[in-house]
Structure formats: C-alpha cells, structure tokens
Amino acid sequence: MRVIAVDYGSKRCGIAVSDPLKIIATPLDTVPQNELKSFLITYCKNNEVEGLVFGMPKRLNNQPNSICKDIESFISKIKEELKPRYIDTYDERFTSKIAQASILASGVNKKTRSDKSLIDKVSASILLQDYLSYKQNIL
C-alpha cells in the first residue's frame, strides 16, 4: 500500500506518492487546488492507498502559517469520503527552497526550472521522503 503526500497551495497542489514498500517518494502530479478532492478520490479508488500526508507550513517560530486553517478544513472534508487508514500532517518548512535547489542542481534549463508545477511536485516528494524517513526511524 502506498502513501500520498500533498503540498497544499492556494492555487496548485503538488502530489507525491510512495512505492508500495514505503521507501521511495516520487513526484506524481500537480493539480489545481479546486480539483484536489476529486483527484484524490479517483486516485485512491484506483490504487491501494494506506494514508495521506499533508504538508503543514509553519513559520520559523513554529507558529502555523495562514494556510494551515485551509488545510485542516480540507482534511476534515475528505476524511470521511476517502477513509484512508490515516491522514497525517508534517512540517514542510523549506521544502520549496530545497526543491528549487534540487531542480537547479539537476541541470535542467531555465524555462523548466521556473515551472511552478514542477516545484510543487518536487516539494511534495521531498515532504513525503522526509516523512517516510521519520516513520522508519520511530519504528
């Protein structure tokens, strides 16, 4: 069973998915925020999904960012419809900066580097990989 990570944004949401053994995170897609619910429902119906992880953007002082309430509201709306084994939140500070640096280091051209949807997908995969590593260490 797989785990899905969501880098939730006000316009777009980056999505990443784990392999069935929950070792490797891979960027999956970027969807408009208003299509996220239907995307997740469709994906979960067609694939075995154990859980979902939503990035929770916090400030440096560990206080929640303004979008955190939107994320919590979205989670409460989909919880009953999707019925995964779990839905977690995970600190996503700096994932966008790390994603930008990773994309730059990969040597892709400037046009590709400026693609916001690529940054969102890579951010989601960084979030998921960090989450999976954390879970492995506490087991």
C-alpha positions as CSV (number, residue, x, y, z in Angstrom):
1,M,0.0,0.0,0.0
2,R,1.2,3.5,-0.8
3,V,1.3,6.8,0.9
4,I,0.4,10.1,-0.8
5,A,1.8,13.5,0.2
6,V,0.1,16.8,-0.7
7,D,1.9,20.1,-0.8
8,Y,-1.3,22.1,-0.5
9,G,-1.3,25.6,-2.0
10,S,-3.9,28.3,-2.6
11,K,-3.7,27.8,-6.4
12,R,-1.9,24.5,-7.0
13,C,-1.2,21.4,-5.0
14,G,1.8,19.2,-5.6
15,I,1.3,15.4,-5.2
16,A,3.8,12.7,-4.5
17,V,3.4,9.0,-3.9
18,S,5.5,6.3,-2.3
19,D,6.4,2.9,-3.6
20,P,4.4,0.0,-2.1
21,L,7.2,-0.7,0.4
22,K,7.0,3.0,1.5
23,I,10.8,3.6,0.9
24,I,10.9,5.9,-2.0
25,A,8.9,9.1,-2.8
26,T,8.2,10.0,-6.4
27,P,6.6,13.2,-7.7
28,L,3.2,12.3,-9.1
29,D,1.3,15.4,-10.4
30,T,0.3,19.0,-9.8
31,V,-3.4,19.8,-9.7
32,P,-5.4,23.0,-9.3
33,Q,-6.4,23.3,-5.6
34,N,-10.1,23.3,-6.6
35,E,-9.6,19.9,-8.3
36,L,-7.6,18.3,-5.4
37,K,-10.6,16.5,-3.8
38,S,-11.7,14.8,-7.0
39,F,-8.1,13.9,-7.9
40,L,-7.5,12.2,-4.5
41,I,-10.8,10.3,-4.6
42,T,-10.1,9.0,-8.1
43,Y,-6.5,8.1,-7.2
44,C,-7.5,6.3,-4.0
45,K,-10.2,4.3,-5.8
46,N,-7.8,3.1,-8.4
47,N,-4.8,2.4,-6.2
48,E,-4.2,0.9,-2.8
49,V,-3.5,3.9,-0.5
50,E,-2.7,3.4,3.1
51,G,-2.5,7.1,4.1
52,L,-2.2,10.7,3.2
53,V,0.3,13.2,4.5
54,F,-0.4,17.0,4.2
55,G,2.5,19.4,4.5
56,M,1.8,21.9,7.3
57,P,3.7,25.1,6.6
58,K,4.9,26.7,9.8
59,R,6.8,29.8,10.4
60,L,10.3,29.8,11.9
61,N,8.8,30.4,15.3
62,N,6.8,27.2,14.9
63,Q,3.5,29.1,14.6
64,P,1.1,27.9,11.9
65,N,1.1,29.8,8.6
66,S,-2.2,31.4,7.4
67,I,-3.0,28.5,5.0
68,C,-2.9,25.9,7.8
69,K,-6.6,26.5,8.6
70,D,-7.5,25.8,5.0
71,I,-5.5,22.6,5.1
72,E,-7.2,21.5,8.3
73,S,-10.6,22.3,6.8
74,F,-9.8,20.3,3.6
75,I,-8.7,17.3,5.7
76,S,-11.9,17.3,7.6
77,K,-13.9,17.4,4.4
78,I,-12.2,14.4,2.7
79,K,-11.6,12.2,5.8
80,E,-15.0,10.5,5.6
81,E,-15.0,10.2,1.8
82,L,-11.6,8.7,1.4
83,K,-11.4,6.6,4.5
84,P,-7.7,6.0,4.4
85,R,-6.1,4.3,7.4
86,Y,-4.6,7.6,8.4
87,I,-4.2,11.2,7.5
88,D,-1.2,13.0,8.9
89,T,0.3,16.4,8.8
90,Y,4.0,17.0,8.6
91,D,6.1,20.1,8.9
92,E,7.0,21.3,5.4
93,R,9.3,24.2,6.2
94,F,11.8,24.9,3.4
95,T,10.6,22.1,1.1
96,S,10.0,24.7,-1.7
97,K,13.6,26.1,-1.3
98,I,15.1,22.6,-1.2
99,A,13.0,21.7,-4.3
100,Q,14.3,24.7,-6.2
101,A,17.9,23.9,-5.2
102,S,17.4,20.3,-6.3
103,I,15.9,21.3,-9.6
104,L,18.8,23.8,-10.2
105,A,21.4,21.1,-9.3
106,S,19.8,18.7,-11.8
107,G,20.9,20.9,-14.7
108,V,17.5,21.5,-16.3
109,N,17.1,24.6,-18.4
110,K,15.9,27.9,-17.0
111,K,12.4,27.5,-18.5
112,T,11.9,24.2,-16.8
113,R,13.3,25.5,-13.5
114,S,10.7,28.3,-13.5
115,D,7.8,25.9,-13.9
116,K,5.9,26.3,-10.6
117,S,4.1,23.0,-11.0
118,L,7.4,21.2,-11.1
119,I,8.5,22.9,-7.9
120,D,5.2,21.8,-6.3
121,K,5.6,18.2,-7.3
122,V,9.2,18.1,-6.1
123,S,8.3,19.8,-2.9
124,A,5.7,17.1,-2.3
125,S,8.2,14.4,-2.9
126,I,10.7,15.9,-0.5
127,L,7.9,16.2,2.1
128,L,7.0,12.6,1.6
129,Q,10.6,11.3,1.6
130,D,11.2,13.2,4.9
131,Y,8.0,11.8,6.4
132,L,8.8,8.2,5.3
133,S,12.3,8.5,6.8
134,Y,10.9,9.9,10.0
135,K,8.4,7.0,10.2
136,Q,11.2,4.4,9.6
137,N,13.3,5.9,12.4
138,I,10.5,5.7,15.0
139,L,9.5,2.1,14.3
